[in-house]
Every structure is written in structure tokens, then in C-alpha cells.
Amino acid sequence: MRLILLSIGRSRAGPERDLVERYIGRAAAAGRSIGFSSVELREFDESRAQRPQDRKIEEAKTLRAALGAGATFIACDETGKNLSSNDFAAQLGNIRDAGIATLGLVIGGPDGLDPAFRAEARLAIAFGAMTWPHQLARVLAAEQIYRAMTILTGHPYHRI
């Protein structure tokens, strides 16, 4: 299964971007042995539409196109479920085992995700009740993807 972290907004060079790249690289290496053919990051420009709802609709079109036909996705949304790392890993494993070719983990723009697009998600998750800057949300998502790979492989990175 191909796993893509999709994000509206481009990260700037710096420690946050370095961390995301490091975790995505580690996840890709760890995931190959357990059926994840690739783990990658794709970033897209924010919409320039004037109204927030129009921006969200345009960004949803971009994300849908990037996911491609037959893909499913998990939405990162402040109103989503708070999962443990083990539960998140189990979700990834279940989706992989269901034969899904592509799974996206989607982070919307500053205005959030279009409600209709979010409703299409297989699952919506939150990184706690706090609001995180998009740069840090990417780091959190990338780290949890890597952690999920280590949980699924039985690697000792994740300790309870």
C-alpha cells in the first residue's frame, strides 16, 4: 500500500521540515517489509480564493486529485477522534490488509477541511484538543506514521 501525507501549505526550510523528512524517510524504510510500498509527503499551495469556504472547496479538489481514484484517506481535523498510537497503527494495518492501494493522511489549510470532503474520509483524527501550527501538525503526523510502522513491525521504538 502506498501511504501519502498530504498537506495544504508548503513548509519552509528549517528544523520542522527536517524532522518531517527524517520521519517520512524512516517510515518508508520500516514500512517496506510490512506491505507499505512507499511513504511520502506531498504539499500543495493554499487556495487564493477570497472566502474561506471557497478556499476549502478548492483545496479539497486539489487533495482529491492528488489522492487519485480508488484511494481512501484519513482526515486530520480538530474534531476528529483522539486515537492512541497503537490504535492508529492498527487502523493503518487494517486499511493495508483490506487491499487499499493508496491511503492518504490529509492535513487541510489554515481554514480547515471542506465539510463535504471531510465526510468522505474513512476516519477523522485529532492530535489532541490543542490547536497546532501546520508546521508542527506535519511533524506530529509524520512521527505517528513512523511510530505506527515500528509498532506494526514490532520494533522497540514504541514503548508503553
Summary of the structure (lengths in Angstrom):
residues: 160
radius of gyration: 14.9
end to end distance: 27.1
largest distance: 47.9
contacts: 506
relative contact order: 0.24
helix: 46%
strand: 22%
